[in-house]
Amino acid sequence: MPHARSPHLVVDADGLAWITFSDPDRTLNVLDEGVMRRLSDQIDEVGQRARADEVRALVFWSGKPDSFMAGADVESIGEIESPADGEMKSRLGQEIYGRIEALPIPTLCAIHGICLGGGVELALACRHRVVSDHPRTKLGLPEVQLGLLPGWGGSVRLPRLIGLQAALDMILTGKQLRASKAKRVGLVTELLPAESFRASVRDFALGMDDLSPGSSRRDPGLKDRLLDGTALGRRVVLKMAEREVMKSTRGHYPAPIRILRLMRETFDLPVPEALELEAAAFGELTGTPAHRSLLHLFGLREQAKKPDPAFASAEARPVESIGVLGAGVMGGGIAQIAAYRGIRVRMKDIADEAVVGGLQHAKSLFDKQVKRRRMTRREAAGHMGRITGGLDYAGFGALDLVVEAIVEKMEVKKAVLAETESRVSERCVLATNTSSLSVVEMGSELARPENFCGLHFFNPVHRMPLVEIIRGDRTSAETIATVHALALALGKVPVVCNDGPGFLVNRILGPYLNEAGWLLTEGATIEAIDRAAVDFGMPMGPVRLLDEVGIDIAQHAGTTLHDAFGERMAPAPVLGSVLASGRLGRKNGRGFYRYAEGKETGVDETALADLGLSAGGTSAIDAEEITRRLLLAMVNEAARTLADGIVRTAGDVDVGMIMGTGFPPFRGGLLRVADERHPRALVPELEALADRFGARFEPAPLLRDLAARDRTFYQAFGHARIEVG
């Protein structure tokens, strides 16, 4: 019989106390205020019964079939009012977990499935930790991804248990460890078979020793003893970690730096004193802008997972098998992520060598996972076994969905889609992976346009989290619901868009890349442009991004936008000229940057010289103006995109730009930045730029309207969602 509240306590006939987390109202267990309060009461009860010899050991268990604990309730984190409030909440959690650690009996945390954040910290407060050997069992401390650090004892207990190096690898990255890796680093005591997990846990609990807190640590090797076990070694580890953190974050994220400082201050302190410093550091981070922005982004991602109210009532069709038309790098990438998620895949192309290439690309991605010890060779072989390929439509009649990923030519796509439609069932969903062509036009000659939509993956498929789902004028709600559910099943962040040139991301990215071309024409150096963007927080500068995307592909997208929107999207002449010179970017080893054996080796000083522009030297435009022009070009186009109904919320724009382009998460999103500056201030800036440079900076009518009404983007577009007919 299910219990109404979580957790609940049961003491069995053998004197084992089982505290079971099983939230009846959520898919995953979370640690909110009510759960923590009940947990506190139950720990007191266990302690009293242990002292009365009624309980011999305590086991923490999850009643969820596939997970242990998702961590602390993020909504509760968002309600923290000040650093002092954050510090107080940290101390409350520490105190409860401290009483677990102080219980006079052996304690065991039994973990099957995902265990994150406060769930791992609970496990660290126990004497023993065991996990199931199921592939879904993973442990992680993701607080850094919210701009925080583990504040319920995790920052203190973890390095004492597994050593400083391994602890930093978890806490600084938020990465999740598979069960085998958790055993290898000493985080857990034993791996137990998932098939008989409950019985195995029971046997382990009945025979476990009552270890003193922290004494279950692994025996380190010589290297780890030198680095983790000596003051000099720890200084070396922390210095190396700080260097890596600054290289990857450029100092934009306070949490990793604060984590390193905390480790430096607390490793040799008694645990109670170390916990005091941990709570203070946690509270301090709750007051940072980066934390608020990352919390905002978490909310956007969670919102993207929910079906839009306009198609929430439509039933998503199950997708157990898909077809992929076009076995290139994109097609192979789509096949790989689908197979990894348990979906059968049939790839089709017009040449044997293309099919072989697609299969090899998918296999290479699995091989990399094996090399990084993220899966076994047997698991990789099992995933690859789900992918087949050929030159005909064999098996397509039984597929649930087909993704077209062939050449970006409208007439070719139309012909292939029409032919495919005649070979699949009447319920099969057809999707195009186009990045710029009209989904409405593409579906205009299909017999069942209600089953057709866009499904735009970003390259490389296995790394880029965003997918744009593009609705045609006759796409059904059921089709959108089906593709949305598939995107989530593939581990992607979906954004539903209406059809339009460039859709969401490429439409906003186009003016950004084009402005880089205009800046080059005016004498800004490649280094200055890219440095300004990276200093702002972008993962790479726009000029380097042109090389990565492919200068030919960027020009094709730019031409599409120019044809659609006229003079304000006129391509910068330098971009056409550099393509005419034979430079395609990384893919042919010739672009704005030099490449040797596939690796970028620096700016190619001959690129601009070949075009008759000055190369090297001092930039004619300072970093502040470069940043302002690049940013305002995107904000202005985002306003037009909202006005055109491509998406309907400011959040859709921001999650799309962060997940699709790497717009700096610590800033919370493009329109969040715009709102912080406010449309009132942006319009005069754009007007001044329009006076100097013309139509491309003319303020969007929507932006003028927001300024006139003293409204921000999130005030005006915070809740409306896209309409699906």
C-alpha positions as CSV (number, residue, x, y, z in Angstrom):
1,M,0.0,0.0,0.0
2,P,1.6,3.3,-1.0
3,H,2.5,5.8,1.7
4,A,0.9,9.3,1.4
5,R,4.1,11.1,2.5
6,S,7.8,10.7,1.8
7,P,9.9,9.5,3.4
8,H,8.4,6.8,5.6
9,L,10.1,4.6,8.2
10,V,9.6,0.9,8.7
11,V,11.5,-1.4,11.1
12,D,11.5,-5.1,9.9
13,A,11.6,-8.3,12.0
14,D,15.4,-8.4,11.8
15,G,15.8,-4.9,13.3
16,L,16.7,-3.2,10.0
17,A,15.2,0.3,9.8
18,W,14.3,1.3,6.3
19,I,13.7,5.0,5.5
20,T,12.1,5.0,2.1
21,F,11.8,8.0,-0.2
22,S,8.8,7.7,-2.5
23,D,7.2,11.0,-3.4
24,P,3.6,10.2,-4.6
25,D,3.2,13.4,-6.5
26,R,6.5,13.5,-8.5
27,T,8.3,11.3,-11.0
28,L,11.5,11.7,-9.1
29,N,12.2,12.1,-5.4
30,V,13.4,15.6,-4.3
31,L,14.4,17.0,-1.0
32,D,12.1,19.8,-0.2
33,E,11.3,21.4,3.2
34,G,8.6,18.9,4.0
35,V,10.7,15.9,3.1
36,M,13.7,17.2,5.2
37,R,11.4,17.9,8.2
38,R,10.0,14.3,8.1
39,L,13.5,12.9,7.6
40,S,14.7,14.8,10.6
41,D,11.9,13.3,12.8
42,Q,12.7,9.8,11.5
43,I,16.4,10.1,12.2
44,D,15.5,11.0,15.8
45,E,13.2,8.1,16.1
46,V,15.8,5.7,14.7
47,G,18.3,7.0,17.2
48,Q,15.9,6.5,20.1
49,R,15.1,2.9,19.0
50,A,18.7,2.1,18.4
51,R,19.6,3.1,21.9
52,A,16.8,0.9,23.1
53,D,18.3,-2.0,21.1
54,E,15.2,-2.1,18.8
55,V,17.2,-1.2,15.6
56,R,20.5,-2.8,14.6
57,A,21.1,-0.8,11.3
58,L,19.6,1.9,9.1
59,V,19.0,1.6,5.3
60,F,18.1,4.5,3.0
61,W,16.0,3.3,0.1
62,S,14.0,4.6,-2.8
63,G,10.5,3.4,-3.7
64,K,10.9,4.7,-7.2
65,P,11.6,2.0,-9.7
66,D,14.4,3.8,-11.7
67,S,15.8,6.5,-9.5
68,F,17.0,7.2,-6.0
69,M,17.1,11.0,-5.6
70,A,17.1,14.0,-7.9
71,G,18.5,16.3,-5.2
72,A,17.3,19.4,-3.5
73,D,14.1,21.0,-4.7
74,V,15.2,23.7,-7.2
75,E,12.1,25.8,-6.5
76,S,13.1,26.0,-2.8
77,I,16.6,27.1,-3.9
78,G,15.0,29.9,-5.9
79,E,13.2,31.1,-2.8
80,I,16.4,31.8,-1.0
81,E,16.1,35.5,-0.1
82,S,19.7,36.5,0.7
83,P,23.2,35.1,1.4
84,A,22.3,35.0,5.1
85,D,19.2,32.9,4.3
86,G,21.2,30.7,2.0
87,E,23.8,30.1,4.7
88,M,21.0,29.3,7.2
89,K,19.4,26.7,4.9
90,S,22.8,25.1,4.3
91,R,23.3,24.8,8.1
92,L,19.9,23.2,8.5
93,G,20.7,20.5,5.9
94,Q,24.2,20.0,7.4
95,E,22.6,19.5,10.9
96,I,20.2,16.8,9.7
97,Y,22.9,14.9,7.8
98,G,25.2,15.3,10.8
99,R,22.7,13.5,12.9
100,I,22.7,10.6,10.4
101,E,26.5,10.5,10.7
102,A,26.3,10.4,14.5
103,L,23.8,7.6,14.8
104,P,25.1,4.8,17.0
105,I,24.4,2.0,14.5
106,P,25.7,1.1,11.0
107,T,24.1,3.2,8.2
108,L,23.7,2.3,4.5
109,C,22.5,4.2,1.5
110,A,21.3,1.8,-1.2
111,I,21.2,3.6,-4.6
112,H,19.5,2.3,-7.8
113,G,19.1,4.8,-10.6
114,I,20.0,8.4,-10.6
115,C,21.3,10.0,-7.4
116,L,22.2,13.7,-7.5
117,G,23.0,16.6,-5.2
118,G,21.5,16.3,-1.8
119,G,21.0,12.6,-2.4
120,V,24.7,12.0,-2.8
121,E,25.4,14.2,0.3
122,L,23.0,12.0,2.2
123,A,24.9,9.0,1.1
124,L,28.2,10.6,2.2
125,A,26.8,11.0,5.7
126,C,26.3,7.2,5.9
127,R,29.0,4.7,6.8
128,H,28.4,2.6,3.7
129,R,27.1,3.2,0.2
130,V,26.1,0.5,-2.3
131,V,24.8,0.9,-5.8
132,S,23.1,-1.3,-8.4
133,D,25.0,-2.3,-11.5
134,H,22.2,-1.0,-13.7
135,P,23.3,1.4,-16.5
136,R,20.9,4.0,-15.2
137,T,22.7,4.2,-11.9
138,K,24.7,7.4,-11.8
139,L,25.9,9.7,-9.0
140,G,26.7,13.4,-9.3
141,L,26.9,16.7,-7.5
142,P,25.5,19.2,-10.1
143,E,25.3,22.2,-7.8
144,V,28.0,24.1,-9.8
145,Q,25.7,24.1,-12.8
146,L,23.4,26.3,-10.7
147,G,26.3,28.5,-9.7
148,L,26.5,26.9,-6.2
149,L,28.5,24.3,-4.3
150,P,27.3,21.2,-2.4
151,G,26.1,22.8,0.9
152,W,24.9,19.9,3.0
153,G,28.3,18.5,3.8
154,G,29.3,17.3,0.3
155,S,32.1,19.8,-0.2
156,V,33.6,18.6,3.0
157,R,33.0,14.9,3.1
158,L,33.6,14.0,-0.5
159,P,37.3,14.9,-0.7
160,R,38.0,13.2,2.7
161,L,36.4,10.0,1.3
162,I,37.7,9.8,-2.3
163,G,40.6,12.2,-2.3
164,L,41.0,15.8,-3.5
165,Q,41.6,15.0,-7.2
166,A,38.5,12.8,-7.7
167,A,36.4,15.1,-5.6
168,L,37.3,18.2,-7.6
169,D,36.5,16.3,-10.8
170,M,33.0,15.7,-9.6
171,I,32.3,19.0,-7.8
172,L,33.8,21.4,-10.4
173,T,32.1,19.8,-13.4
174,G,28.9,18.4,-12.0
175,K,29.5,15.2,-14.0
176,Q,27.7,12.1,-13.2
177,L,29.6,8.9,-12.4
178,R,28.5,5.5,-13.6
179,A,28.2,2.9,-10.9
180,S,31.5,1.2,-11.9
181,K,33.4,4.5,-11.8
182,A,31.9,5.4,-8.5
183,K,33.2,2.1,-7.1
184,R,36.6,2.6,-8.7
185,V,37.1,6.1,-7.1
186,G,35.9,4.8,-3.7
187,L,32.6,6.7,-3.6
188,V,30.7,3.5,-3.0
189,T,31.5,0.3,-1.2
190,E,30.0,-2.3,-3.4
191,L,28.2,-2.9,-6.7
192,L,25.2,-5.2,-6.3
193,P,23.1,-6.9,-9.0
194,A,20.2,-4.8,-10.2
195,E,18.0,-7.9,-10.7
196,S,18.2,-8.8,-7.0
197,F,19.0,-5.4,-5.5
198,R,16.6,-5.4,-2.6
199,A,17.6,-8.8,-1.4
200,S,21.3,-8.1,-1.9
201,V,21.0,-4.8,0.0
202,R,19.3,-6.7,2.8
203,D,22.1,-9.3,3.0
204,F,24.7,-6.5,3.0
205,A,23.0,-4.5,5.7
206,L,22.7,-7.5,8.0
207,G,26.4,-8.2,7.8
208,M,27.9,-4.7,7.6
209,D,30.3,-3.4,10.2
210,D,29.8,-0.2,12.2
211,L,32.6,1.9,10.7
212,S,33.5,5.3,12.1
213,P,32.6,8.2,9.9
214,G,34.9,8.6,6.9
215,S,36.8,5.4,7.5
216,S,35.3,3.6,4.5
217,R,37.7,5.5,2.1
218,R,39.6,3.6,-0.5
219,D,43.3,2.7,-0.2
220,P,45.0,5.2,-2.6
221,G,47.9,4.4,-4.8
222,L,51.3,6.0,-4.4
223,K,50.6,8.9,-6.8
224,D,47.3,9.7,-5.0
225,R,49.0,9.5,-1.6
226,L,51.5,12.1,-2.7
227,L,49.0,14.4,-4.3
228,D,46.0,14.0,-2.0
229,G,47.8,13.0,1.2
230,T,50.4,15.8,1.5
231,A,50.0,19.5,1.9
232,L,52.4,20.1,-1.0
233,G,50.6,17.7,-3.2
234,R,47.2,19.3,-2.5
235,R,48.6,22.7,-3.3
236,V,49.8,21.4,-6.6
237,V,46.4,19.8,-7.3
238,L,44.5,23.0,-6.4
239,K,46.9,25.2,-8.5
240,M,46.4,23.0,-11.6
241,A,42.7,22.9,-11.1
242,E,42.6,26.7,-10.8
243,R,44.5,27.0,-14.0
244,E,42.0,24.8,-15.8
245,V,39.0,26.6,-14.3
246,M,40.3,30.0,-15.5
247,K,41.0,28.6,-18.9
248,S,37.5,27.2,-19.3
249,T,35.5,29.9,-17.6
250,R,37.7,33.0,-18.0
251,G,36.6,33.9,-14.5
252,H,32.9,34.4,-15.5
253,Y,31.6,31.8,-13.0
254,P,32.2,32.5,-9.3
255,A,31.3,29.0,-8.1
256,P,34.3,27.0,-9.3
257,I,36.7,29.6,-7.9
258,R,34.9,29.6,-4.6
259,I,34.9,25.8,-4.5
260,L,38.7,25.8,-4.9
261,R,39.1,28.3,-2.2
262,L,36.9,26.3,0.1
263,M,38.9,23.2,-0.5
264,R,42.1,25.1,0.2
265,E,40.7,26.4,3.5
266,T,39.0,23.3,4.8
267,F,40.8,20.1,3.9
268,D,42.9,20.0,7.1
269,L,40.2,21.4,9.4
270,P,38.0,19.3,11.7
271,V,34.7,18.5,10.0
272,P,32.6,20.9,12.2
273,E,34.8,23.9,11.4
274,A,34.9,22.9,7.7
275,L,31.1,22.7,7.6
276,E,30.9,26.3,9.0
277,L,33.0,27.5,6.1
278,E,31.0,25.5,3.6
279,A,27.7,27.0,4.8
280,A,29.2,30.5,4.5
281,A,30.4,29.8,1.0
282,F,27.1,28.4,-0.1
283,G,25.3,31.5,1.2
284,E,27.7,33.8,-0.5
285,L,27.1,32.1,-3.9
286,T,23.3,32.3,-3.6
287,G,23.7,36.1,-3.9
288,T,25.7,36.1,-7.1
289,P,24.2,37.2,-10.5
290,A,25.7,34.1,-12.1
291,H,23.6,31.9,-9.8
292,R,20.4,33.8,-10.5
293,S,21.1,33.5,-14.3
294,L,21.8,29.8,-14.1
295,L,18.7,29.2,-12.0
296,H,16.8,31.1,-14.7
297,L,18.3,28.9,-17.3
298,F,17.3,25.8,-15.4
299,G,13.7,27.0,-15.3
300,L,13.8,27.6,-19.1
301,R,15.1,24.1,-19.7
302,E,12.4,22.6,-17.5
303,Q,9.8,24.6,-19.3
304,A,11.1,23.4,-22.7
305,K,10.4,19.8,-21.5
306,K,6.7,20.5,-20.9
307,P,4.3,20.1,-23.8
308,D,3.0,23.5,-25.0
309,P,-0.6,23.9,-23.9
310,A,-1.6,24.2,-27.5
311,F,-0.7,20.6,-28.2
312,A,-0.6,19.1,-24.6
313,S,-3.9,17.4,-25.2
314,A,-2.6,15.6,-28.3
315,E,-1.3,12.1,-27.8
316,A,2.3,11.6,-28.8
317,R,2.7,8.5,-30.9
318,P,5.4,6.0,-29.6
319,V,8.6,6.1,-31.6
320,E,10.5,2.8,-31.4
321,S,12.1,2.8,-34.8
322,I,13.2,5.6,-37.1
323,G,14.6,6.0,-40.6
324,V,17.3,8.4,-41.6
325,L,17.6,9.6,-45.2
326,G,21.1,10.7,-45.9
327,A,24.0,8.9,-44.2
328,G,26.5,11.7,-44.0
329,V,27.9,13.1,-40.8
330,M,24.6,14.6,-39.8
331,G,22.6,11.4,-40.6
332,G,25.2,9.2,-38.8
333,G,25.0,11.5,-35.8
334,I,21.2,11.3,-35.7
335,A,21.4,7.5,-36.0
336,Q,23.9,7.3,-33.2
337,I,22.0,9.3,-30.6
338,A,18.8,7.4,-31.4
339,A,20.5,4.0,-31.1
340,Y,22.1,5.1,-27.9
341,R,18.6,5.8,-26.5
342,G,17.3,2.4,-27.5
343,I,15.6,3.3,-30.8
344,R,16.1,1.1,-33.9
345,V,17.5,3.0,-36.9
346,R,17.5,2.3,-40.6
347,M,19.7,4.6,-42.7
348,K,19.2,5.0,-46.4
349,D,21.4,6.7,-49.0
350,I,22.0,6.4,-52.8
351,A,25.6,5.0,-52.6
352,D,27.1,2.1,-50.7
353,E,30.1,4.2,-49.6
354,A,27.8,6.8,-48.1
355,V,25.9,4.2,-46.1
356,V,29.2,2.7,-44.9
357,G,30.4,6.2,-44.0
358,G,27.3,6.9,-41.9
359,L,27.7,3.6,-40.1
360,Q,31.4,4.3,-39.5
361,H,30.6,7.8,-38.1
362,A,28.1,6.3,-35.7
363,K,30.6,3.6,-34.6
364,S,33.3,6.2,-34.1
365,L,31.1,8.1,-31.7
366,F,30.5,4.9,-29.7
367,D,34.2,4.1,-29.8
368,K,35.0,7.5,-28.2
369,Q,32.5,6.7,-25.4
370,V,34.3,3.4,-24.8
371,K,37.7,5.1,-24.9
372,R,36.5,7.6,-22.2
373,R,35.1,4.7,-20.2
374,R,31.6,5.9,-20.4
375,M,30.4,2.6,-21.7
376,T,31.8,-0.9,-22.2
377,R,32.7,-2.4,-25.6
378,R,29.8,-4.8,-25.2
379,E,27.4,-1.9,-24.6
380,A,28.7,-0.1,-27.6
381,A,28.3,-3.1,-29.8
382,G,24.7,-3.5,-28.5
383,H,23.9,0.1,-29.4
384,M,25.5,-0.3,-32.9
385,G,23.4,-3.4,-33.4
386,R,20.3,-1.2,-33.5
387,I,21.6,0.6,-36.7
388,T,21.3,-0.9,-40.2
389,G,21.6,0.7,-43.6
390,G,21.0,0.2,-47.3
391,L,20.1,1.7,-50.6
392,D,16.4,0.8,-50.7
393,Y,13.3,1.3,-48.6
394,A,13.4,-2.1,-47.0
395,G,11.7,-1.9,-43.6
396,F,10.5,1.6,-44.0
397,G,6.9,0.5,-44.0
398,A,7.1,-0.4,-40.3
399,L,9.0,2.8,-39.2
400,D,7.4,5.2,-36.7
401,L,9.3,8.3,-38.0
402,V,11.7,9.2,-40.8
403,V,14.2,12.1,-40.6
404,E,15.5,13.5,-43.9
405,A,19.0,14.8,-43.7
406,I,20.1,15.2,-47.3
407,V,21.5,18.1,-49.4
408,E,20.0,21.6,-48.7
409,K,18.2,21.9,-52.0
410,M,14.5,22.4,-52.1
411,E,13.6,20.4,-55.2
412,V,15.7,17.5,-54.1
413,K,14.2,17.4,-50.7
414,K,10.7,17.6,-52.1
415,A,11.3,14.7,-54.4
416,V,12.9,12.5,-51.8
417,L,10.2,13.3,-49.2
418,A,7.3,12.5,-51.7
419,E,9.0,9.2,-52.6
420,T,9.5,8.3,-48.9
421,E,5.9,9.2,-48.1
422,S,4.7,6.6,-50.6
423,R,6.9,3.9,-48.8
424,V,5.9,4.5,-45.2
425,S,2.7,3.9,-43.3
426,E,-0.1,6.5,-43.1
427,R,0.8,7.2,-39.4
428,C,4.5,7.6,-40.0
429,V,5.9,11.1,-39.1
430,L,8.1,12.7,-41.7
431,A,10.6,15.3,-40.6
432,T,13.2,17.4,-42.4
433,N,16.5,18.4,-40.8
434,T,16.8,21.5,-42.9
435,S,18.5,24.5,-41.3
436,S,17.1,27.2,-43.6
437,L,14.6,26.0,-46.2
438,S,10.9,26.5,-45.8
439,V,9.1,23.7,-44.1
440,V,5.7,25.0,-45.5
441,E,6.9,24.9,-49.1
442,M,8.6,21.5,-48.6
443,G,5.4,20.0,-47.3
444,S,3.1,21.6,-49.9
445,E,3.2,18.6,-52.3
446,L,2.9,15.9,-49.7
447,A,-0.3,13.8,-49.5
448,R,-0.2,13.9,-45.7
449,P,1.2,17.3,-44.7
450,E,-0.3,16.9,-41.3
451,N,2.4,14.2,-40.6
452,F,5.3,16.5,-41.6
453,C,7.4,19.0,-39.7
454,G,10.9,20.2,-39.3
455,L,13.3,18.6,-36.9
456,H,16.5,20.7,-37.0
457,F,19.5,19.1,-35.2
458,F,22.6,21.2,-34.6
459,N,26.1,19.9,-35.5
460,P,27.7,18.0,-34.0
461,V,24.5,16.1,-33.1
462,H,26.0,14.2,-30.1
463,R,27.2,17.5,-28.4
464,M,24.7,20.2,-29.3
465,P,21.6,20.0,-26.9
466,L,19.1,22.0,-29.0
467,V,16.7,20.8,-31.6
468,E,14.3,23.2,-33.3
469,I,10.9,21.6,-34.1
470,I,9.4,23.6,-37.0
471,R,5.6,23.6,-37.5
472,G,4.3,23.8,-41.1
473,D,1.0,25.4,-41.9
474,R,-0.8,22.1,-41.8
475,T,1.3,20.1,-39.3
476,S,-1.0,18.5,-36.7
477,A,-0.8,18.8,-33.0
478,E,-0.3,15.1,-32.8
479,T,2.8,15.3,-35.0
480,I,4.3,18.1,-32.9
481,A,3.6,16.2,-29.7
482,T,5.3,13.1,-31.1
483,V,8.4,14.9,-32.3
484,H,8.6,16.8,-29.0
485,A,8.5,13.6,-27.0
486,L,11.1,12.1,-29.3
487,A,13.4,15.1,-28.8
488,L,13.2,14.6,-25.0
489,A,13.8,10.9,-25.4
490,L,17.0,11.7,-27.3
491,G,18.1,13.9,-24.4
492,K,17.7,17.1,-26.3
493,V,16.2,20.5,-25.4
494,P,13.4,21.2,-27.9
495,V,12.1,24.6,-29.0
496,V,8.9,24.6,-31.1
497,C,9.0,27.3,-33.9
498,N,6.7,28.4,-36.7
499,D,8.2,28.3,-40.2
500,G,10.3,31.3,-41.4
501,P,13.7,31.9,-42.9
502,G,16.5,30.7,-40.5
503,F,13.8,29.7,-38.0
504,L,15.0,30.9,-34.6
505,V,18.7,30.4,-34.0
506,N,20.1,30.9,-37.5
507,R,17.9,33.9,-38.0
508,I,19.4,35.6,-34.9
509,L,22.9,34.3,-35.5
510,G,22.9,35.5,-39.1
511,P,23.2,39.3,-38.2
512,Y,25.8,38.5,-35.6
513,L,28.1,36.7,-38.0
514,N,27.4,39.3,-40.7
515,E,28.3,42.1,-38.4
516,A,31.7,40.4,-37.8
517,G,32.2,40.7,-41.6
518,W,31.3,44.4,-41.5
519,L,33.7,44.9,-38.6
520,L,36.5,43.3,-40.6
521,T,35.8,45.6,-43.5
522,E,36.1,48.6,-41.3
523,G,39.5,47.6,-39.9
524,A,38.8,45.5,-36.8
525,T,41.2,42.6,-36.6
526,I,40.2,39.0,-36.5
527,E,41.8,38.7,-33.1
528,A,40.0,41.8,-31.7
529,I,36.6,40.6,-32.9
530,D,36.9,37.1,-31.6
531,R,38.5,38.2,-28.3
532,A,35.7,40.7,-27.6
533,A,33.1,38.0,-28.1
534,V,35.0,35.4,-25.9
535,D,35.5,38.0,-23.2
536,F,31.8,38.6,-23.2
537,G,31.4,34.9,-22.6
538,M,30.8,33.3,-26.0
539,P,32.5,29.9,-26.5
540,M,34.3,31.2,-29.6
541,G,34.3,34.4,-31.6
542,P,32.1,34.9,-34.7
543,V,35.0,34.8,-37.2
544,R,36.2,31.5,-35.9
545,L,32.6,30.3,-35.8
546,L,32.4,31.1,-39.5
547,D,35.3,28.7,-40.1
548,E,33.7,26.0,-37.9
549,V,30.3,26.3,-39.6
550,G,31.9,26.5,-43.1
551,I,32.1,29.8,-45.0
552,D,30.1,28.3,-47.9
553,I,27.3,27.2,-45.5
554,A,27.3,30.6,-43.7
555,Q,27.1,32.4,-47.1
556,H,24.1,30.2,-48.2
557,A,22.3,30.9,-45.0
558,G,23.1,34.6,-45.3
559,T,21.8,34.7,-48.9
560,T,18.5,33.1,-47.7
561,L,18.1,35.8,-45.0
562,H,19.0,38.6,-47.5
563,D,16.4,37.3,-50.0
564,A,13.8,37.2,-47.3
565,F,14.5,40.5,-45.5
566,G,16.2,42.7,-47.9
567,E,18.7,45.5,-47.3
568,R,19.0,45.2,-43.6
569,M,20.4,41.6,-44.1
570,A,22.7,42.6,-46.9
571,P,25.9,40.4,-46.6
572,A,29.1,42.0,-45.7
573,P,31.2,42.0,-49.0
574,V,34.2,40.4,-47.3
575,L,32.3,37.2,-46.6
576,G,31.5,36.6,-50.3
577,S,35.0,37.5,-51.3
578,V,36.7,35.1,-48.9
579,L,34.5,32.3,-50.2
580,A,35.5,33.2,-53.8
581,S,39.1,32.9,-52.8
582,G,38.6,29.2,-52.1
583,R,38.5,29.4,-48.3
584,L,35.8,27.2,-46.8
585,G,37.1,27.1,-43.2
586,R,38.1,24.2,-41.2
587,K,36.8,21.6,-43.6
588,N,39.3,22.4,-46.3
589,G,42.0,23.7,-44.0
590,R,41.7,27.3,-45.3
591,G,39.7,30.0,-43.7
592,F,40.3,33.0,-41.5
593,Y,42.4,30.7,-39.3
594,R,45.2,28.3,-40.2
595,Y,44.8,24.5,-39.7
596,A,47.3,21.7,-39.4
597,E,46.2,18.1,-39.3
598,G,42.7,19.3,-38.4
599,K,43.8,21.5,-35.5
600,E,43.5,25.3,-35.5
601,T,46.9,26.9,-35.2
602,G,46.2,30.6,-35.2
603,V,44.9,33.4,-37.4
604,D,45.8,33.2,-41.1
605,E,47.4,36.6,-41.7
606,T,47.1,36.1,-45.5
607,A,43.2,35.8,-45.4
608,L,42.5,39.5,-45.2
609,A,45.5,40.4,-47.2
610,D,44.2,38.3,-50.1
611,L,41.0,40.4,-49.9
612,G,42.9,43.7,-49.9
613,L,42.2,44.4,-46.2
614,S,44.7,45.2,-43.5
615,A,45.9,42.2,-41.5
616,G,47.3,42.1,-38.0
617,G,48.4,45.2,-36.2
618,T,46.1,47.2,-34.0
619,S,42.3,47.0,-34.4
620,A,40.7,50.1,-35.7
621,I,37.7,49.5,-33.5
622,D,37.8,49.0,-29.7
623,A,36.5,46.0,-27.9
624,E,33.5,47.9,-26.3
625,E,32.1,48.9,-29.7
626,I,32.7,45.4,-31.2
627,T,30.8,43.8,-28.3
628,R,28.0,46.4,-28.5
629,R,27.5,45.9,-32.2
630,L,27.5,42.1,-32.1
631,L,25.1,42.0,-29.2
632,L,22.7,44.6,-30.5
633,A,22.6,43.0,-33.9
634,M,21.2,39.8,-32.2
635,V,18.8,41.6,-29.8
636,N,17.3,43.6,-32.7
637,E,16.7,40.5,-34.8
638,A,15.3,38.6,-31.7
639,A,12.7,41.3,-31.4
640,R,11.7,40.9,-35.0
641,T,11.6,37.1,-34.6
642,L,9.2,37.5,-31.7
643,A,7.1,40.0,-33.6
644,D,6.9,37.6,-36.6
645,G,5.6,34.8,-34.3
646,I,8.5,32.4,-35.0
647,V,8.4,31.7,-31.3
648,R,6.2,33.3,-28.7
649,T,8.2,33.7,-25.5
650,A,11.3,35.4,-24.5
651,G,12.3,32.2,-22.8
652,D,12.2,30.3,-26.1
653,V,14.6,32.8,-27.6
654,D,17.0,32.5,-24.6
655,V,17.0,28.7,-24.3
656,G,17.4,28.5,-28.1
657,M,20.4,30.9,-28.1
658,I,22.1,29.3,-25.1
659,M,21.6,25.7,-26.2
660,G,22.1,26.3,-29.9
661,T,24.9,28.8,-30.0
662,G,26.5,28.7,-26.6
663,F,25.4,32.2,-25.6
664,P,26.9,32.6,-22.2
665,P,24.7,30.8,-19.6
666,F,26.0,32.9,-16.8
667,R,24.3,35.9,-18.4
668,G,20.9,34.1,-18.5
669,G,20.1,34.6,-22.1
670,L,20.1,37.2,-24.9
671,L,16.8,38.8,-23.9
672,R,17.6,38.6,-20.2
673,V,20.7,40.7,-21.0
674,A,18.5,43.1,-23.1
675,D,16.0,43.4,-20.3
676,E,18.7,44.2,-17.8
677,R,19.8,47.1,-20.0
678,H,16.0,47.8,-20.9
679,P,14.5,48.6,-24.3
680,R,14.4,52.3,-23.2
681,A,18.2,52.3,-23.3
682,L,18.6,50.0,-26.3
683,V,16.5,52.0,-28.8
684,P,18.7,55.2,-28.6
685,E,21.9,53.0,-29.0
686,L,20.4,51.3,-32.1
687,E,19.3,54.7,-33.5
688,A,22.9,56.0,-33.2
689,L,24.3,53.0,-34.9
690,A,21.6,53.2,-37.7
691,D,22.7,56.8,-38.3
692,R,26.2,55.6,-38.9
693,F,25.7,52.2,-40.6
694,G,22.2,52.2,-42.1
695,A,19.2,49.9,-42.2
696,R,20.7,46.9,-40.4
697,F,20.6,48.7,-37.1
698,E,17.2,50.4,-37.5
699,P,15.4,49.5,-34.2
700,A,12.8,46.8,-34.6
701,P,9.2,48.2,-34.3
702,L,8.6,45.8,-31.4
703,L,11.6,47.2,-29.6
704,R,10.4,50.7,-30.0
705,D,7.0,49.7,-28.8
706,L,8.4,48.1,-25.6
707,A,10.5,51.2,-25.0
708,A,7.5,53.4,-25.4
709,R,5.4,51.3,-23.0
710,D,8.3,50.9,-20.5
711,R,8.1,47.1,-20.8
712,T,10.8,44.4,-21.0
713,F,10.8,41.4,-23.2
714,Y,10.0,39.1,-20.3
715,Q,7.1,41.3,-19.2
716,A,5.6,41.3,-22.6
717,F,6.5,37.8,-23.8
718,G,6.9,35.8,-20.6
719,H,4.0,33.4,-20.9
720,A,2.4,33.2,-24.3
721,R,3.3,29.9,-26.2
722,I,3.2,29.0,-29.8
723,E,-0.2,28.1,-31.4
724,V,-0.5,24.7,-33.1
725,G,-3.6,24.1,-35.2
